[in-house]
Amino acid sequence: MTIIEATDKTWDDIISNKEKPVITMFYMETCSHCQKMKPVFEDLEKRYGGKVSFARINAMDYLNITRRYGIVAAPGFKFFKSGKLLNEENEVIKPEQLEQVAIKLMNG
């Protein structure tokens, strides 16, 4: 599995995944917190990618989507199932908190 790099053209299809819930990360290349979370996100995808999809989107490149979901700081995380927003974390999230969300999504 791999982390899906979303664009404005692919976003709706990605979050509408009917087979697996989706964890999305809004990031910025210049954000130090985003750079710290990148390996955490990649590790979670390696461990849970069989049951949860992982996608990320550059918040600055796709401002229409960033605004649509009220992202005001990066990294921001949104959690979807079949296109429905289940939860979100727009504050600083610890790696273990993100892992707990992945496990919860994986288990239904």
N, C-alpha and C positions, 0 to 999 in steps of 0.2 A: 504494500500500500504506500501511498505518498500523500503529502499534504497538497490539496488542490489550491492553485492560485486563481482566485476568482477575479472576474472583471464585471463591468456593468452588463455585458451581454450574457454572461454565464451565471450571475448571482442567483436569480430566481430559480433556475433549474437545480443549482447546487443545494439550496436550502429546502427545496421541495422533495428531497430524497425520501422515497417511500419505504426503502429497505432499512435504512439506518438513521438514527438521530445525527445531527450535525453540530459540531462545535466550530464556531467561526471566531477568528481573531482579526480585529481591525488594528493595523500597525502603521508606523511611519518609519522610513529608513533612518532618519536622524534621531529617533527616540531611543535613549539609553535603556529605558525600562523594556521597550520592545525587543531590543537586542538581547537583554537578559532572559526574556521569556521565550525567545525563539528556540533555543535548545530544549527547553522544558516542553514546549509544544511538540517539537519533533520527537522527543522521547515518548510522550504520551501517545502520539500517533503510532509509533512502532509497537507499543504495548497493547493499545486498545483499538487500533485501526481496523481490525476485523469486524468489530461490532459497532463502531462509531466512526463517522466520517469527520475529517478535519480539513477545514478550509481557512484561508486567510485572504485578506484584501487590503491593498494599500489605501489607507484612509485619505491620503492627499490626492491620489490619482483618480479616485471615484467619489468625489464629493457629494454627488446626488444620493448615493447609497449611504454614505457617512451621515448625511443630514437626515435621511429618511429614518435612520435608527437612532438618532439623537446622540451620536458619538461626539464628545467634546474633548476627550483626552485619550491618549493611546498608552498601552494597548487596551482595547475594549473587547469584551467577549460577549457573544450572543449564542444562545443554544436553541436549536430548532428541531422539531420533529414534524415531518410531512408538511413543511412550509410554515408551521405555526411556531411563533416565538414562545418558548417555554420559560426562559429565564435570561438574565443578563447580568454582567458584572462590568460596571464602568469605572469602578474604583480599582486601586492596586489590589491584585489578587495574588495570593501566595501559591507557589507550585502545588503544594499539597491540597489546597482548596480546589484548584483546577482539576487535579486528579480525582478528587471526591465527586465532582460534577460528572466527569467522564464515567466513573464507575456507576453512578446513579442512572445516567442515561443508558448505559450499556445493559443494566439490569431491569430496565423498563420503567 
